[in-house]
Amino acid sequence: MTPIEYELPNTKIKTQFSIVNLEQDVPKKANQIFGRGIIPDHEILQTFEDFMKNRDTQLEYTLKLIEQK
């Protein structure tokens, strides 16, 4: 860990935090762009209508997948 102290310019309040270089033990995939993170198996897009109706599109899709198995 690398501790860093930062002082806010106007209030002069000081805060400390640490930077950690973390490597995760996950398999590398040919289609995964470096630094992008884990690519989901299913991409679920929420429509504007779903958003307006406060529907959790991802949760509903996941529950349907569970029901099918």
CYANA upper distance limits for C-alpha pairs under 8 A (distance plus 0.5 A):
  1 MET  CA     18 SER  CA      6.41
  1 MET  CA     19 ILE  CA      6.15
  1 MET  CA     20 VAL  CA      5.43
  1 MET  CA     21 ASN  CA      7.99
  2 THR  CA     18 SER  CA      5.69
  2 THR  CA     19 ILE  CA      5.59
  2 THR  CA     20 VAL  CA      7.13
  3 PRO  CA     16 GLN  CA      7.37
  3 PRO  CA     17 PHE  CA      6.24
  3 PRO  CA     18 SER  CA      4.68
  3 PRO  CA     19 ILE  CA      6.92
  4 ILE  CA     16 GLN  CA      6.10
  4 ILE  CA     17 PHE  CA      5.98
  4 ILE  CA     18 SER  CA      6.26
  4 ILE  CA     19 ILE  CA      7.95
  5 GLU  CA     14 LYS  CA      7.24
  5 GLU  CA     15 THR  CA      6.18
  5 GLU  CA     16 GLN  CA      4.85
  5 GLU  CA     17 PHE  CA      7.07
  6 TYR  CA     14 LYS  CA      6.10
  6 TYR  CA     15 THR  CA      5.87
  6 TYR  CA     16 GLN  CA      6.73
  7 GLU  CA     12 LYS  CA      6.00
  7 GLU  CA     13 ILE  CA      6.06
  7 GLU  CA     14 LYS  CA      4.79
  7 GLU  CA     15 THR  CA      6.90
  8 LEU  CA     12 LYS  CA      5.42
  8 LEU  CA     13 ILE  CA      5.88
  8 LEU  CA     14 LYS  CA      6.88
 28 LYS  CA     32 GLN  CA      7.75
 32 GLN  CA     36 ARG  CA      7.67
 32 GLN  CA     37 GLY  CA      8.28
 32 GLN  CA     38 ILE  CA      7.96
 32 GLN  CA     39 ILE  CA      7.30
 33 ILE  CA     37 GLY  CA      8.32
 44 ILE  CA     57 THR  CA      7.73
 44 ILE  CA     58 GLN  CA      6.49
 44 ILE  CA     61 TYR  CA      8.22
 45 LEU  CA     57 THR  CA      7.96
 45 LEU  CA     58 GLN  CA      8.27
 46 GLN  CA     50 ASP  CA      6.65
 46 GLN  CA     51 PHE  CA      7.20
 46 GLN  CA     57 THR  CA      6.27
 46 GLN  CA     58 GLN  CA      8.15
 47 THR  CA     51 PHE  CA      6.81
 48 PHE  CA     52 MET  CA      6.66
 49 GLU  CA     53 LYS  CA      6.68
 50 ASP  CA     54 ASN  CA      6.55
 50 ASP  CA     55 ARG  CA      5.53
 50 ASP  CA     56 ASP  CA      7.97
 50 ASP  CA     57 THR  CA      7.48
 51 PHE  CA     55 ARG  CA      6.52
 51 PHE  CA     56 ASP  CA      8.40
 56 ASP  CA     60 GLU  CA      6.72
 57 THR  CA     61 TYR  CA      6.68
 58 GLN  CA     62 THR  CA      6.66
 59 LEU  CA     63 LEU  CA      6.66
 60 GLU  CA     64 LYS  CA      6.79
 61 TYR  CA     65 LEU  CA      6.85
 62 THR  CA     66 ILE  CA      6.83
 63 LEU  CA     67 GLU  CA      6.72
 64 LYS  CA     68 GLN  CA      6.84
 65 LEU  CA     69 LYS  CA      7.22
